[in-house]
């Protein structure tokens, strides 16, 4: 298929129309063959002509990827504004970044990046404040695509186990070392996925994984998670299955966590991303059974800590906004649970350190923190540096100082030392970068969705920007899986705003900003609420003169990629640019790959009922691309090693758009090689990706020059 691309435009202003043949470039999309695959689901026949693109092991699919990338990167390299954006991204990204310190054994550890290092380096200091490198993931691979996952220390800090991811995959390898000498102590553990590493004193550790798939590790279904115990210096083949095989019931997510005193193992089991059972085992008694604390999957619950054989549990059972309970380890069943911090009107999360509890409340996506004792008595409200997101306050009971980080959309993350006995804090570290937060403004507004629901949105931009119809604007959203979008700093978004752009984040239903009820209001047969909220957010930005449809882009990743795909197919007139990243785009088959069946709490599946099939068909992006419709300029992004949301979703969506779309807007797919769902992506790739995305967006809004 050929499209006409217009390259004439004002510098910052309304896009000029194509006016002469010299200004039109013809683009030919790679040919994508159509197959004759059809499925019959609940008696309904549904064609799936691009099913062959699901085979990530075929040479035909690999060839298609190469041909698509050739067209996409040929287009992207000629965008006039891209070079300036990349240069500014690189310059602004190049500042030292440090994480909050944490003590293990006789050392204090912290993560640090000198500026443009592809991966953060783990450093440590001894009691004499002598700094040394502990782990440098930049040395794991030549191109920076092998990243460090979890790092876990044994009880006395003398041993460490760390996970690595290669090429962005969710599959991990775990390496055990002597923390003092950094010497590798045994063979590397393989094929570990969605796992913690929790030590049983210095003897061994618990981890989780699936059986290795018989077919492709990147796409084959994995839905029987198991908790294993690995005893040090024994072969992985002899590791004991602790939990996950029970009555033939599939538990797609199983985890194990050992209490700090080493006495108890707490096990969580779940069949979906929401709701879990909670169990306990006394590790001091070899014959002790695994005892249920709470059964079924109608609640989320986890053990925060154990203090003098009393378990402290965070749960949303009978408390949609969460509460903290306590129960003796000897009688852990639900009937013995007592409230320590009751549910309130705002969503609660809890951390502990220095002998105190810290209750963090989310009020309209903004953090408020209270310090309490273990009876739930309020000690004080913690004074934060401003309105934004505060994380941290965790530590051991004998710590005299704690740390927390603070950020918002205009404030780079800074680390503060907190003194729990006085409630005072001071700056431990703040970044030194070529940027002044005072040049920007961030405001929260509330808009009304289709059904009358009030939804919050935070809009951020440079000071002095006037409300006009030609402000390039990115509207970002997620709206799912109980995930809350709280204010956070992004170098990439700052560059977008420096170029004159507006950045808006909508806190849609399906997220966790207002607790379980808000989440459930955007799941299954309520999923359309999420898209309606996002559409209403875009309409608000236009009605309030922040921008217009010619200068609005929508962006989201993973479940947010579904959000973008559904919104652009339902309202292609609303935006000029659509940016779906690693999206869940085939709602009839998402549950057929890797751990996708675990997302059914949010989505339901086509196998559930004829009604659910029809509902999924009503918004599934792949199934709602219509012949002859002019869709917005679209840049689909994915990674060829994404084994969470398999790239076939994006491949098939691109094929549908390229076959059916009419008009001059380009619809392209950018496939990052040797990359996964996003975690651990090297800084060099992140900068290149954002330069391409922002360049594509501005170019298709008619903006040929930017000034920084």
C-alpha positions as CSV (number, residue, x, y, z in Angstrom):
1,X,0.0,0.0,0.0
2,X,1.2,3.5,-0.8
3,X,0.6,6.7,1.2
4,X,1.4,10.3,0.6
5,X,3.5,12.0,3.2
6,X,3.4,15.8,3.6
7,X,6.7,17.5,4.7
8,X,5.8,21.2,4.7
9,X,4.8,22.8,8.0
10,X,5.2,25.8,10.1
11,X,8.0,25.8,12.7
12,X,5.6,25.8,15.7
13,X,2.1,26.3,14.7
14,X,-0.7,24.9,12.5
15,X,0.4,22.3,10.1
16,X,0.5,23.5,6.5
17,X,-1.2,21.4,3.9
18,X,0.5,19.6,1.0
19,X,0.4,22.0,-1.9
20,X,2.7,20.6,-4.6
21,X,3.9,17.3,-6.0
22,X,7.4,18.1,-4.9
23,X,6.3,18.1,-1.3
24,X,4.8,14.6,-1.4
25,X,6.8,11.4,-0.7
26,X,5.4,8.0,-1.5
27,X,6.0,5.2,1.0
28,X,5.6,1.6,0.2
29,X,4.9,-0.7,3.2
30,X,6.4,-4.1,3.2
31,X,4.0,-6.8,1.8
32,X,2.3,-8.8,4.6
33,X,0.7,-12.0,3.3
34,X,-2.8,-13.0,4.5
35,X,-3.5,-16.5,5.7
36,X,-6.8,-18.3,5.8
37,X,-6.8,-19.1,9.5
38,X,-10.2,-18.9,11.2
39,X,-11.3,-19.7,14.7
40,X,-14.8,-20.7,15.8
41,X,-15.5,-19.4,19.4
42,X,-18.9,-19.9,20.9
43,X,-20.2,-20.6,17.4
44,X,-18.8,-17.3,16.0
45,X,-16.4,-17.6,13.1
46,X,-13.5,-15.1,13.4
47,X,-10.7,-14.7,10.8
48,X,-7.1,-14.3,11.9
49,X,-5.2,-13.7,8.7
50,X,-1.9,-12.7,10.3
51,X,-1.7,-15.7,12.7
52,X,1.6,-16.7,11.1
53,X,3.2,-13.7,12.7
54,X,2.8,-15.3,16.1
55,X,5.6,-17.8,15.2
56,X,8.6,-16.0,16.6
57,X,10.9,-18.9,15.6
58,X,10.0,-18.8,11.9
59,X,12.3,-17.3,9.2
60,X,9.3,-15.8,7.6
61,X,8.5,-13.7,10.7
62,X,12.2,-12.7,11.1
63,X,12.2,-11.5,7.5
64,X,9.0,-9.5,8.0
65,X,10.6,-7.8,11.1
66,X,13.7,-6.9,9.0
67,X,11.6,-5.5,6.2
68,X,9.4,-3.5,8.5
69,X,12.4,-2.0,10.3
70,X,14.0,-1.0,7.1
71,X,11.0,1.1,6.1
72,X,10.5,2.5,9.6
73,X,14.2,3.5,10.3
74,X,14.5,4.9,6.8
75,X,11.6,7.2,7.6
76,X,12.8,8.1,11.1
77,X,16.4,9.0,10.1
78,X,15.2,11.8,7.8
79,X,13.0,13.6,10.3
80,X,14.5,17.1,10.7
81,X,13.9,17.6,14.4
82,X,15.3,14.2,15.5
83,X,19.0,15.1,15.7
84,X,18.3,18.1,18.0
85,X,16.1,16.1,20.2
86,X,18.6,13.3,20.6
87,X,21.4,15.8,21.3
88,X,19.4,17.4,24.0
89,X,18.3,14.1,25.5
90,X,21.9,12.9,25.7
91,X,23.1,16.1,27.3
92,X,20.3,16.3,29.9
93,X,20.5,12.5,30.7
94,X,24.2,12.9,31.5
95,X,24.1,13.5,35.2
96,X,25.0,11.3,38.2
97,X,22.1,9.4,39.6
98,X,22.2,7.6,43.0
99,X,19.7,5.4,44.8
100,X,18.9,5.2,48.5
101,X,21.6,3.4,50.5
102,X,20.8,0.2,52.4
103,X,22.9,-1.8,54.9
104,X,23.7,-5.5,54.5
105,X,26.2,-7.0,56.8
106,X,29.2,-4.7,57.4
107,X,28.6,-2.7,54.2
108,X,26.3,0.1,53.0
109,X,25.3,-0.5,49.4
110,X,23.7,1.8,46.8
111,X,23.1,2.0,43.1
112,X,24.8,4.7,41.0
113,X,24.9,5.7,37.4
114,X,27.6,8.2,36.3
115,X,25.4,9.6,33.7
116,X,25.1,7.7,30.4
117,X,26.1,4.3,31.6
118,X,23.7,1.7,30.1
119,X,23.1,0.1,33.5
120,X,23.3,1.2,37.1
121,X,26.3,0.0,39.0
122,X,26.1,-1.4,42.6
123,X,28.6,0.3,44.9
124,X,29.3,-0.2,48.6
125,X,31.2,1.5,51.4
126,X,32.7,0.0,54.5
127,X,32.8,1.5,58.0
128,X,35.7,3.7,56.9
129,X,33.6,5.2,54.1
130,X,35.8,3.5,51.4
131,X,33.9,3.1,48.2
132,X,34.2,0.2,45.8
133,X,32.3,-1.3,42.9
134,X,30.4,-4.4,44.0
135,X,28.6,-5.4,40.8
136,X,28.9,-3.7,37.4
137,X,26.2,-4.9,35.0
138,X,27.8,-2.8,32.2
139,X,30.4,-5.6,32.1
140,X,27.8,-8.3,31.7
141,X,27.5,-7.8,27.9
142,X,29.2,-5.7,25.3
143,X,26.0,-3.9,24.2
144,X,24.6,-3.3,27.6
145,X,21.5,-5.5,27.0
146,X,22.2,-7.9,29.9
147,X,20.8,-6.2,33.0
148,X,20.8,-6.8,36.8
149,X,17.6,-8.0,38.3
150,X,17.1,-8.7,41.9
151,X,20.0,-8.6,44.4
152,X,19.4,-10.4,47.7
153,X,21.8,-11.0,50.7
154,X,21.8,-13.8,53.2
155,X,20.9,-13.1,56.8
156,X,24.4,-11.9,57.9
157,X,25.2,-10.2,54.6
158,X,28.1,-12.6,53.8
159,X,26.5,-14.2,50.8
160,X,24.6,-12.7,47.8
161,X,22.5,-14.0,45.0
162,X,21.7,-11.8,42.0
163,X,19.5,-12.3,38.9
164,X,20.4,-11.3,35.4
165,X,18.2,-10.8,32.3
166,X,19.6,-11.2,28.8
167,X,18.1,-9.3,25.9
168,X,15.3,-7.9,28.1
169,X,13.7,-11.3,28.7
170,X,11.7,-12.1,31.8
171,X,13.6,-15.4,32.1
172,X,16.5,-15.0,34.6
173,X,19.7,-16.6,35.6
174,X,20.7,-16.5,39.3
175,X,24.4,-16.3,40.4
176,X,25.5,-16.9,44.0
177,X,28.7,-15.1,45.3
178,X,30.7,-14.6,48.4
179,X,29.8,-11.0,49.2
180,X,33.2,-10.3,50.7
181,X,35.4,-11.6,47.9
182,X,32.7,-11.5,45.1
183,X,33.8,-15.1,44.2
184,X,31.2,-17.2,42.4
185,X,30.4,-20.1,44.7
186,X,28.4,-22.5,42.5
187,X,26.9,-23.2,39.1
188,X,24.5,-20.6,37.8
189,X,20.8,-21.4,38.3
190,X,18.8,-21.2,35.0
191,X,15.3,-20.7,33.7
192,X,13.9,-18.6,36.6
193,X,11.0,-16.3,36.0
194,X,8.8,-13.9,38.0
195,X,10.8,-14.6,41.1
196,X,12.1,-13.2,44.3
197,X,15.2,-14.5,46.0
198,X,14.6,-15.0,49.7
199,X,17.3,-16.5,51.9
200,X,16.9,-19.0,54.7
201,X,19.7,-17.7,56.9
202,X,23.0,-18.6,55.1
203,X,21.9,-22.1,54.1
204,X,20.0,-21.5,50.8
205,X,17.1,-19.5,49.3
206,X,13.7,-19.8,47.9
207,X,12.9,-18.8,44.3
208,X,10.0,-19.3,41.8
209,X,9.8,-20.5,38.2
210,X,7.8,-22.4,35.6
211,X,8.8,-25.6,33.8
212,X,10.9,-24.7,30.8
213,X,8.6,-24.5,27.7
214,X,8.9,-27.2,25.1
215,X,8.6,-24.6,22.3
216,X,9.6,-21.0,22.1
217,X,10.7,-19.5,25.5
218,X,9.4,-16.2,24.2
219,X,5.8,-17.1,23.5
220,X,4.9,-20.6,24.8
221,X,2.3,-20.6,27.6
222,X,3.7,-20.8,31.1
223,X,0.9,-21.1,33.7
224,X,2.1,-23.4,36.5
225,X,4.3,-21.4,38.8
226,X,6.2,-23.3,41.5
227,X,8.2,-22.2,44.6
228,X,11.5,-24.0,45.0
229,X,14.1,-24.2,47.7
230,X,17.8,-24.2,46.6
231,X,20.3,-25.5,49.1
232,X,23.7,-24.0,48.6
233,X,26.3,-26.0,46.7
234,X,23.8,-28.6,45.5
235,X,22.7,-29.0,41.9
236,X,19.6,-27.1,40.7
237,X,18.2,-30.4,39.5
238,X,17.8,-31.4,43.2
239,X,16.0,-28.3,44.3
240,X,12.8,-29.1,46.2
241,X,9.4,-27.9,45.1
242,X,7.8,-26.3,48.2
243,X,4.5,-25.1,46.7
244,X,2.6,-24.9,43.5
245,X,1.4,-28.5,42.9
246,X,-1.8,-28.9,44.8
247,X,-5.0,-30.6,43.9
248,X,-4.2,-30.1,40.2
249,X,-5.0,-26.3,40.6
250,X,-2.8,-24.0,38.5
251,X,-1.2,-21.2,40.3
252,X,0.2,-18.8,37.8
253,X,2.1,-16.7,40.3
254,X,3.7,-18.2,43.4
255,X,6.2,-16.5,45.8
256,X,8.0,-17.1,49.0
257,X,9.4,-14.7,51.6
258,X,11.4,-15.5,54.7
259,X,10.9,-13.4,57.8
260,X,13.9,-11.3,58.9
261,X,14.5,-13.6,61.9
262,X,14.6,-16.6,59.6
263,X,11.8,-18.4,61.5
264,X,8.9,-18.2,59.0
265,X,8.3,-18.7,55.3
266,X,5.3,-16.9,53.9
267,X,3.9,-18.1,50.6
268,X,1.6,-16.3,48.2
269,X,-0.3,-18.1,45.5
270,X,-2.4,-16.5,42.8
271,X,-4.2,-17.5,39.6
272,X,-4.3,-13.9,38.3
273,X,-2.6,-10.6,38.8
274,X,-5.2,-9.6,41.4
275,X,-6.0,-11.7,44.5
276,X,-3.9,-14.2,46.3
277,X,-3.9,-16.8,49.0
278,X,-1.5,-16.5,51.9
279,X,0.2,-19.3,53.8
280,X,2.8,-19.8,56.5
281,X,5.4,-22.4,57.4
282,X,7.6,-22.6,60.5
283,X,11.1,-23.1,59.2
284,X,12.4,-24.1,62.7
285,X,10.3,-27.3,62.6
286,X,11.2,-29.6,59.6
287,X,7.9,-31.3,59.9
288,X,5.8,-28.2,60.3
289,X,2.9,-28.1,57.7
290,X,2.2,-25.3,55.4
291,X,-0.7,-23.6,57.1
292,X,-3.2,-21.3,55.4
293,X,-3.6,-17.8,56.8
294,X,-6.2,-16.9,54.2
295,X,-7.6,-18.9,51.4
296,X,-9.1,-18.1,48.0
297,X,-8.3,-15.3,45.6
298,X,-10.8,-12.6,46.5
299,X,-8.2,-10.4,48.3
300,X,-4.6,-9.3,48.1
301,X,-2.5,-9.9,51.2
302,X,1.2,-10.0,52.1
303,X,3.2,-10.0,55.3
304,X,5.0,-6.8,55.9
305,X,7.1,-8.0,58.9
306,X,7.2,-10.2,61.9
307,X,7.9,-8.7,65.3
308,X,8.1,-11.0,68.4
309,X,6.1,-13.7,66.6
310,X,3.4,-11.3,65.6
311,X,2.8,-11.1,61.8
312,X,1.8,-7.7,60.4
313,X,-0.2,-8.1,57.2
314,X,-1.2,-5.5,54.6
315,X,-4.5,-6.5,52.9
316,X,-7.5,-5.2,51.0
317,X,-9.8,-7.9,52.4
318,X,-13.0,-6.0,53.5
319,X,-11.0,-2.9,52.9
320,X,-10.8,-1.7,49.3
321,X,-8.3,1.0,50.3
322,X,-6.2,-1.4,52.3
323,X,-5.5,-1.8,56.0
324,X,-2.7,-3.2,58.2
325,X,-3.6,-6.2,60.5
326,X,-1.7,-8.2,63.0
327,X,-2.0,-11.9,64.1
328,X,0.1,-14.3,66.1
329,X,2.2,-16.7,64.0
330,X,0.9,-19.6,66.2
331,X,-2.8,-18.8,65.2
332,X,-2.5,-17.2,61.8
333,X,-6.0,-17.7,60.5
334,X,-8.2,-14.8,59.3
335,X,-10.5,-15.1,62.3
336,X,-7.6,-14.0,64.6
337,X,-6.6,-10.9,62.5
338,X,-6.8,-7.5,64.3
339,X,-6.6,-4.1,62.8
340,X,-3.5,-2.0,63.5
341,X,-4.1,0.7,60.8
342,X,-7.8,0.6,59.8
343,X,-8.9,1.4,56.3
344,X,-9.4,5.1,55.6
345,X,-10.7,7.2,52.7
346,X,-7.3,7.1,50.9
347,X,-5.3,4.2,49.6
348,X,-2.7,2.9,52.1
349,X,0.7,1.4,51.7
350,X,3.0,0.6,54.6
351,X,6.7,0.4,55.2
352,X,8.7,-0.2,58.4
353,X,12.0,0.9,59.9
354,X,13.7,2.1,63.0
355,X,11.1,0.4,65.1
356,X,8.2,2.4,63.5
357,X,5.5,2.0,60.9
358,X,5.1,4.5,58.1
359,X,1.7,4.8,56.5
360,X,1.8,6.3,53.1
361,X,-1.6,7.5,51.8
362,X,-2.4,8.4,48.2
363,X,-4.7,11.4,48.0
364,X,-5.6,12.1,44.4
365,X,-2.3,10.4,43.4
366,X,-0.3,12.6,45.8
367,X,1.7,11.1,48.8
368,X,0.9,11.9,52.4
369,X,3.0,10.0,55.1
370,X,2.3,9.3,58.8
371,X,4.7,7.8,61.3
372,X,3.1,5.4,63.8
373,X,4.2,2.9,66.5
374,X,3.3,-0.8,66.3
375,X,0.0,-0.3,68.1
376,X,-1.1,2.1,65.3
377,X,-0.7,5.2,67.5
378,X,0.1,8.3,65.4
379,X,3.5,9.7,66.2
380,X,3.5,12.5,63.6
381,X,2.7,13.4,60.1
382,X,5.9,13.5,58.1
383,X,6.7,16.8,56.4
384,X,7.5,16.2,52.7
385,X,9.4,18.6,50.4
386,X,6.3,19.3,48.3
387,X,3.4,17.8,46.5
388,X,4.5,14.6,44.7
389,X,5.5,11.0,45.3
390,X,7.5,9.9,48.4
391,X,8.9,6.4,48.6
392,X,11.1,4.7,51.2
393,X,11.2,4.9,55.0
394,X,12.2,1.2,55.0
395,X,14.9,-0.3,57.2
396,X,15.8,-2.5,60.1
397,X,14.5,-2.0,63.6
398,X,17.9,-1.0,64.9
399,X,18.5,1.7,62.2
400,X,18.7,5.2,63.7
401,X,18.2,6.9,60.3
402,X,16.0,6.1,57.3
403,X,15.9,7.3,53.8
404,X,13.1,8.4,51.4
405,X,13.0,9.7,47.9
406,X,10.8,12.5,46.6
407,X,9.9,13.4,43.0
408,X,7.1,14.9,40.9
409,X,6.7,15.8,37.2
410,X,9.1,18.8,37.5
411,X,11.3,17.7,40.4
412,X,14.1,15.2,39.7
413,X,14.3,12.4,42.3
414,X,16.2,13.5,45.4
415,X,17.1,11.4,48.5
416,X,16.4,12.6,52.0
417,X,17.7,11.3,55.3
418,X,14.9,11.0,57.8
419,X,15.5,11.0,61.6
420,X,12.6,9.1,63.1
421,X,13.1,10.2,66.7
422,X,12.7,13.8,65.8
423,X,10.7,13.6,62.6
424,X,13.2,15.9,60.8
425,X,14.9,15.3,57.5
426,X,17.6,16.8,55.3
427,X,18.9,16.3,51.8
428,X,21.1,13.3,51.5
429,X,21.6,13.6,47.7
430,X,20.1,15.7,44.9
431,X,21.0,15.7,41.2
432,X,23.2,18.3,39.6
433,X,21.8,18.7,36.1
434,X,21.3,21.2,33.4
435,X,17.7,21.9,34.3
436,X,15.7,24.3,36.5
437,X,12.4,23.0,37.9
438,X,11.3,26.6,38.4
439,X,10.9,26.9,34.6
440,X,8.0,24.5,34.7
441,X,4.6,24.3,36.2
442,X,2.4,21.2,37.0
443,X,-1.3,21.5,37.9
444,X,-3.9,18.9,38.7
445,X,-7.4,19.2,37.1
446,X,-10.5,17.0,37.2
447,X,-12.5,16.3,34.1
448,X,-15.8,14.5,33.7
449,X,-16.0,11.1,31.9
450,X,-18.8,9.9,29.7
451,X,-20.8,8.4,32.6
452,X,-20.3,11.5,34.9
453,X,-17.3,10.1,36.8
454,X,-14.7,12.7,37.9
455,X,-11.2,11.7,36.9
456,X,-8.0,13.5,37.9
457,X,-5.3,14.5,35.4
458,X,-2.0,16.3,36.0
459,X,-0.8,18.7,33.2
460,X,2.8,19.9,33.1
461,X,4.5,22.3,30.8
462,X,6.9,25.2,30.7
463,X,5.9,28.4,32.4
464,X,4.4,31.0,30.1
465,X,2.9,28.7,27.6
466,X,-0.4,30.1,26.3
467,X,-3.5,28.1,25.8
468,X,-3.6,27.8,22.0
469,X,-4.7,25.2,19.6
470,X,-1.1,24.5,18.3
471,X,0.6,23.3,21.5
472,X,2.1,19.8,20.8
473,X,0.6,17.7,23.6
474,X,1.2,14.1,24.8
475,X,-1.6,12.5,26.7
476,X,-0.4,9.5,28.7
477,X,-2.4,6.8,30.4
478,X,-2.4,3.2,31.7
479,X,-5.7,2.3,33.4
480,X,-5.3,-1.2,34.6
481,X,-4.0,-3.9,37.0
482,X,-4.5,-1.6,40.0
483,X,-1.4,0.4,38.9
484,X,-1.3,4.0,40.1
485,X,0.3,6.7,38.1
486,X,1.8,9.0,40.7
487,X,3.9,12.1,39.8
488,X,7.4,11.1,38.7
489,X,10.3,12.8,36.9
490,X,11.4,11.9,33.4
491,X,14.3,13.3,31.5
492,X,12.6,12.4,28.3
493,X,9.4,14.3,29.2
494,X,11.4,17.4,30.3
495,X,13.0,17.5,26.8
496,X,9.5,17.2,25.3
497,X,8.4,20.2,27.4
498,X,11.5,22.2,26.7
499,X,10.6,21.8,23.0
500,X,7.3,23.6,23.8
501,X,5.3,20.5,24.4
502,X,2.6,19.8,27.1
503,X,2.6,16.5,29.0
504,X,-0.6,15.3,30.6
505,X,-1.2,12.2,32.7
506,X,-4.7,11.0,33.3
507,X,-5.5,8.7,36.3
508,X,-8.0,6.5,34.6
509,X,-10.3,3.9,36.1
510,X,-8.6,0.4,36.2
511,X,-5.7,1.9,38.1
512,X,-5.2,1.9,41.8
513,X,-5.4,5.6,42.6
514,X,-8.6,5.3,44.5
515,X,-8.3,1.7,45.7
516,X,-9.9,-1.6,44.7
517,X,-13.3,-0.1,43.6
518,X,-11.5,2.2,41.2
519,X,-9.6,-0.7,39.8
520,X,-12.7,-2.9,39.4
521,X,-14.5,-0.1,37.7
522,X,-12.1,-0.6,34.7
523,X,-12.0,-4.4,34.5
524,X,-13.8,-7.0,32.4
525,X,-17.3,-5.8,31.4
526,X,-16.3,-2.3,32.8
527,X,-13.2,-2.0,30.6
528,X,-14.8,0.5,28.2
529,X,-14.8,2.9,31.1
530,X,-11.0,3.2,30.8
531,X,-11.2,4.2,27.1
532,X,-14.1,6.6,27.8
533,X,-12.0,8.2,30.5
534,X,-9.0,8.6,28.2
535,X,-11.2,10.0,25.4
536,X,-12.7,12.5,27.9
537,X,-9.2,13.5,28.9
538,X,-8.3,14.3,25.3
539,X,-11.6,16.2,24.8
540,X,-10.9,18.2,28.0
541,X,-7.4,19.3,26.8
542,X,-9.0,20.4,23.5
543,X,-12.0,22.1,25.1
544,X,-9.8,24.0,27.5
545,X,-7.6,25.2,24.7
546,X,-4.4,23.4,25.8
547,X,-4.2,21.9,22.3
548,X,-6.3,20.7,19.3
549,X,-6.7,17.4,17.6
550,X,-4.0,18.3,15.1
551,X,-1.5,18.6,17.9
552,X,-2.6,15.8,20.3
553,X,-0.7,12.6,20.7
554,X,-1.7,9.7,22.9
555,X,0.9,7.4,24.4
556,X,0.9,4.3,26.6
557,X,2.7,1.0,27.1
558,X,1.7,-2.6,27.8
559,X,-1.9,-2.3,29.1
560,X,-1.4,1.3,28.2
561,X,-0.7,0.1,24.6
562,X,-4.1,-1.5,24.6
563,X,-5.5,1.8,25.8
564,X,-3.9,3.7,22.9
565,X,-5.0,1.0,20.4
566,X,-8.6,1.0,21.6
567,X,-8.8,4.8,21.7
568,X,-7.3,5.3,18.2
569,X,-9.7,2.8,16.6
570,X,-12.7,4.2,18.4
571,X,-11.9,7.8,18.0
572,X,-9.3,8.2,15.2
573,X,-10.4,11.8,14.8
574,X,-9.4,12.8,18.3
575,X,-5.7,12.8,17.9
576,X,-3.0,13.4,15.3
577,X,-0.5,10.8,16.6
578,X,-0.9,7.5,18.3
579,X,2.0,5.8,20.2
580,X,1.1,2.3,21.4
581,X,4.1,0.5,23.0
582,X,4.4,-3.2,23.7
583,X,0.7,-3.3,23.7
584,X,-1.9,-6.0,24.5
585,X,-3.7,-5.7,21.1
586,X,-5.3,-9.0,20.3
587,X,-7.9,-9.5,23.1
588,X,-9.1,-12.9,21.8
589,X,-5.7,-14.6,22.1
590,X,-3.6,-12.7,24.7
591,X,-4.2,-15.5,27.2
592,X,-2.6,-18.1,24.8
593,X,0.9,-16.8,25.4
594,X,3.5,-17.0,28.3
595,X,1.7,-15.9,31.5
596,X,-1.0,-13.9,29.7
597,X,-3.8,-16.1,31.2
598,X,-3.0,-14.4,34.5
599,X,-4.4,-11.1,33.2
600,X,-7.9,-12.5,33.0
601,X,-9.0,-10.7,36.2
602,X,-8.7,-7.4,34.3
603,X,-9.8,-8.5,30.9
604,X,-11.8,-11.8,31.0
605,X,-11.1,-14.2,28.1
606,X,-12.9,-15.0,24.9
607,X,-13.3,-18.6,26.2
608,X,-15.4,-17.4,29.2
609,X,-18.8,-16.9,27.6
610,X,-20.4,-15.6,24.4
611,X,-21.1,-12.3,26.2
612,X,-17.4,-11.8,27.1
613,X,-16.3,-12.8,23.6
614,X,-18.6,-10.1,22.2
615,X,-17.4,-7.5,24.7
616,X,-13.8,-8.2,23.9
617,X,-14.5,-8.0,20.2
618,X,-16.1,-4.6,20.7
619,X,-12.8,-3.0,21.6
620,X,-10.0,-5.4,20.7
621,X,-7.7,-3.1,18.6
622,X,-6.7,-5.7,16.0
623,X,-10.4,-6.6,15.4
624,X,-11.5,-3.0,15.1
625,X,-9.3,-1.6,12.4
626,X,-11.7,-0.8,9.6
627,X,-11.2,-0.6,5.9
628,X,-11.0,2.9,4.4
629,X,-10.6,4.8,7.7
630,X,-8.0,7.5,8.1
631,X,-6.1,6.7,11.3
632,X,-3.7,9.0,13.1
633,X,0.0,8.9,12.4
634,X,1.0,5.8,14.3
635,X,4.4,4.5,15.6
636,X,4.0,1.1,17.2
637,X,6.9,0.1,19.3
638,X,7.9,-3.3,20.6
639,X,10.9,-5.6,21.3
640,X,11.7,-8.8,19.6
641,X,12.4,-10.5,23.0
642,X,9.3,-9.3,24.8
643,X,8.1,-12.5,26.5
644,X,5.5,-10.7,28.6
645,X,3.4,-9.1,25.9
646,X,4.6,-11.0,22.9
647,X,5.5,-8.9,19.9
648,X,2.9,-10.7,17.8
649,X,0.3,-8.3,19.2
650,X,2.1,-5.4,17.7
651,X,3.0,-7.3,14.5
652,X,-0.6,-8.1,13.8
653,X,-1.9,-4.7,14.6
654,X,0.7,-3.1,12.3
655,X,-0.4,-5.5,9.5
656,X,-4.0,-4.6,9.9
657,X,-3.4,-0.9,9.9
658,X,-1.1,-1.0,6.9
659,X,-3.6,-3.0,4.9
660,X,-6.8,-1.0,5.8
661,X,-5.7,2.6,6.6
662,X,-6.5,5.3,4.1
663,X,-4.9,8.7,4.2
664,X,-1.5,10.4,4.3
665,X,-0.6,9.6,7.9
666,X,2.2,7.0,8.2
667,X,1.5,3.8,10.2
668,X,4.8,2.2,11.1
669,X,6.2,-0.3,13.5
670,X,9.6,0.1,15.3
671,X,10.9,-3.3,16.5
672,X,13.8,-3.1,18.9
673,X,16.1,-6.1,18.5
674,X,17.5,-7.9,21.5
675,X,15.0,-6.0,23.8
676,X,12.1,-7.1,25.9
677,X,9.1,-5.4,27.7
678,X,11.2,-2.5,28.9
679,X,12.9,-3.4,32.2
680,X,16.7,-3.2,31.9
681,X,16.7,-1.4,28.6
682,X,20.2,0.2,28.1
683,X,20.3,4.0,28.4
684,X,21.6,4.3,24.8
685,X,18.6,2.5,23.5
686,X,16.2,4.5,25.7
687,X,17.6,7.8,24.3
688,X,17.4,6.5,20.7
689,X,13.8,5.3,21.2
690,X,12.6,8.6,22.7
691,X,14.4,10.6,20.0
692,X,12.5,8.6,17.4
693,X,9.2,8.8,19.2
694,X,9.3,12.6,19.8
695,X,10.7,13.2,16.3
696,X,7.9,11.2,14.7
697,X,5.3,13.0,16.8
698,X,6.5,16.5,16.2
699,X,7.1,15.8,12.5
700,X,3.6,14.6,12.0
701,X,2.3,17.6,13.8
702,X,4.1,19.7,11.1
703,X,6.9,20.9,13.4
704,X,10.2,21.0,11.5
705,X,12.4,22.8,14.1
706,X,12.8,22.8,17.8
707,X,14.8,25.2,20.0
708,X,16.3,24.2,23.4
